[in-house]
Amino acid sequence: MRRRGVVITGLGIVSPLAIGSADFGVSALAGNPGIGPLTLFTDSGLPASCRRVGKVHNFRPEGRVTRSVKKQAGRFGQFAIPLP
């Protein structure tokens, strides 16, 4: 079996702690939990145990994705698109 190589061309993180590897490291070392109250939609029908979430703050898809991709990909999918 032929072994295939892997090339890492960059490092990026989109997480509830921060966007970008440098900011993520600072936030993680500071002990920030990244967990907070649900704000993207109403939580009235959810049990209390489901009302704290890890939300990605300050994510702006503009400049990252085209308008057509923004319509097709949900917010979660847009996180995976690399910066230009």
Secondary structure, DSSP 8 states (H G I E B T S, - for coil): -------------B-SS-BSHHHHHHHHHTT---EEE--SS--TTS-GGGSEEE---S---BTTB-HHHHHHS-HHHHTTS---
